[in-house]
Amino acid sequence: MDHSAYDAYAFLVEAKGKKVFYSGDFRSHGRKGKLFEKLLQNPPKDVDVLLMEGTTLSRSGLENKYPSEDEIETLFVNHFKEARGLTLIWTAGQNIDRLVSIYKACRKAGKKFIADLYTASILMAIKNHKLPQPGFKDFHVFVPKFQRILVKAMNGKVKYTSGFANARVLPDNSWVLFQGNYLDSLSRNDYMAKMPPLPPADSVARGTLEAVTVAMKPPTGLGVNNAIIQFGYQEYTRAGVPYCTTRLDGCFANAATIPTAAAPFLFGSESPAGLACASGCTIAIPAVSQRALYYQVLYRNAANAVLASTTWQIITP
């Protein structure tokens, strides 16, 4: 069928004495418009079911007639001849008919056709030697500096895979599946990587907060009344202060065990009380398992003013 998408097809399915004809998406103003005309002149006979689709089923008025690719090519030629210097064109890299129109217009106007790396890769991947592509006269490819580094070092490193394609691990952790974009400079592909065996099972319940207990002995001679622990994680650190959520409000633990009937920790804006710690105490930090936890002990007086503090410590529960 004639369409901006390359290799658009219609299908006639025959089974058990019935015929289903699927037209696919089509048009008649492209470079393969004759295919649509042939279909109109010789349509399938005795079709039982007709399936059709289209982005635009009709246009009102002759003034809204969509120009053919030949007409668009002529418009490009005129524009290229009138324009001074570089002419920029924004079009889909997979609209092959439009790329052919632009290339032919460049040749007729005495201009050079310059494509980006993606468009050139698409034209090469189609493997149709009749289509304009690198190697054709006046066909050039623009490769900016950052892409030159990638295409010269296409060795499959993780940093060259898509940042939007999340890896998926099989249930038994035997293989990981991920997408790699243009590792061969031409196409996107799915890959599998062998994973190391899972570590032996243990009794730690990693689906819940894990208690990291910190035993404290306050400094003498300061009149320490209570203690509290501020904690957080590296990914939420701002201005050197680790937070435990994107709320960026200090997170504090103030109990010997993780509370079950209340919130497991308090935010600084909630003015959390401290745990009595005049001679010593132990506080349990509600930590996320297997994440680097940063914490700092704050020793306070009866008015909850900080008298002393430790440096930030790090532990991975």
Residue pairs with C-beta under 8 A, 6 or more apart in sequence:
1 8
1 9
1 10
1 23
1 24
1 25
1 26
1 32
1 35
1 36
1 39
2 8
2 26
2 27
2 28
2 29
2 30
2 31
2 32
2 33
2 34
2 35
2 36
3 24
3 25
3 26
3 27
3 30
3 32
4 27
4 30
4 92
4 94
4 95
4 96
4 97
4 98
5 25
5 94
6 94
6 96
6 126
8 24
8 25
8 26
9 24
10 21
10 22
10 23
10 24
10 26
10 39
11 21
11 22
11 24
12 19
12 20
12 21
12 22
12 44
12 47
13 19
13 20
13 21
13 22
14 20
18 48
18 49
19 44
19 46
19 47
19 48
19 49
20 47
20 48
20 49
20 51
21 44
21 47
21 49
21 50
21 51
22 51
23 50
23 51
23 52
23 53
24 53
25 53
25 54
25 55
26 36
26 54
27 33
27 36
27 66
28 36
28 37
29 66
29 67
29 68
29 69
30 68
30 69
30 97
31 69
31 70
31 97
31 100
31 101
32 97
33 68
59 65
59 66
67 75
69 97
69 98
69 100
69 101
70 101
72 98
72 101
73 101
73 102
73 104
73 105
74 105
76 101
76 102
76 105
76 106
76 109
77 105
77 108
77 109
79 87
80 87
80 105
80 106
80 109
80 111
81 109
87 111
89 102
91 98
91 99
91 102
92 98
93 99
93 115
93 116
93 118
93 119
93 122
94 122
96 122
96 123
96 126
96 131
99 115
99 119
99 123
99 131
99 132
100 131
100 132
102 113
103 113
103 132
103 136
103 139
105 111
106 112
106 113
106 138
107 113
107 137
107 138
111 138
112 138
112 140
113 132
113 138
113 139
113 140
114 140
114 141
114 142
115 123
115 139
115 140
115 141
115 142
116 141
116 142
117 141
117 142
117 143
117 147
117 151
120 133
120 134
120 141
121 182
121 185
121 186
121 187
123 131
123 132
123 133
123 134
124 133
124 134
124 186
125 186
125 187
132 139
133 139
134 141
143 151
150 160
150 182
151 185
154 160
154 182
154 183
154 184
154 185
156 180
156 183
160 180
160 181
160 183
161 178
161 179
161 180
161 181
161 183
162 179
162 180
162 181
162 188
165 178
165 179
165 181
166 178
167 176
167 177
167 178
168 176
168 177
168 178
169 175
169 176
169 177
169 195
170 176
170 177
172 198
173 195
173 197
173 198
174 194
174 195
175 192
175 193
175 194
175 195
176 192
176 193
176 195
177 190
177 191
177 192
178 190
178 191
178 193
179 188
179 189
179 190
179 191
180 188
180 189
180 190
180 191
181 188
182 188
183 189
204 210
204 289
206 289
206 290
209 258
209 264
209 286
209 287
209 288
210 286
210 287
210 288
210 289
210 317
211 257
211 258
211 284
211 285
211 286
211 287
212 284
212 285
212 287
212 293
212 295
212 315
212 317
213 282
213 283
213 284
213 285
214 229
214 282
214 283
214 284
214 285
214 295
214 297
215 280
215 281
215 282
216 227
216 277
216 280
216 281
216 282
216 283
216 297
216 299
217 279
217 280
218 224
218 227
218 277
218 278
218 279
218 280
218 299
218 308
219 299
219 307
219 308
222 299
222 301
222 307
222 308
223 301
223 307
224 277
224 278
224 299
224 300
224 301
224 307
224 308
225 274
225 276
225 277
225 278
225 300
225 301
225 302
226 273
226 274
226 275
226 276
226 277
226 299
226 300
226 302
226 304
227 274
227 275
227 277
227 281
227 283
227 297
227 298
227 299
227 300
228 252
228 253
228 254
228 272
228 273
228 274
228 275
228 283
228 297
228 298
228 300
229 252
229 253
229 254
229 283
229 285
229 295
229 296
229 297
229 298
230 250
230 251
230 252
230 268
230 295
230 296
230 298
231 242
231 244
231 251
231 252
231 253
231 265
231 285
231 287
231 293
231 294
231 295
231 296
232 241
232 242
232 243
232 244
232 250
232 251
232 293
232 294
232 295
233 242
233 243
233 244
233 288
233 291
233 292
233 293
233 294
234 242
234 292
234 294
236 242
236 243
236 244
236 245
236 246
236 248
237 243
237 294
238 248
241 250
242 294
242 312
243 249
243 250
243 251
244 251
244 265
245 251
247 267
249 267
249 268
249 269
250 267
250 268
250 269
251 265
251 266
251 267
251 268
252 265
252 266
252 267
252 268
252 272
253 265
253 283
253 284
253 285
253 286
254 266
254 272
254 273
254 274
254 275
254 283
255 275
255 283
255 284
256 275
256 281
256 282
256 283
256 284
257 284
258 264
258 284
258 286
264 286
265 285
265 286
266 272
271 304
273 304
274 298
274 300
274 304
275 281
275 283
277 299
283 297
285 293
285 295
287 293
287 315
287 317
288 317
289 317
290 316
290 317
291 316
291 317
292 314
292 315
292 316
293 314
293 315
293 316
293 317
294 312
294 313
294 314
295 312
295 313
295 315
296 309
296 310
296 311
296 312
296 313
297 309
297 310
298 306
298 308
298 309
299 306
299 307
299 308
299 309
300 306
300 307
301 307
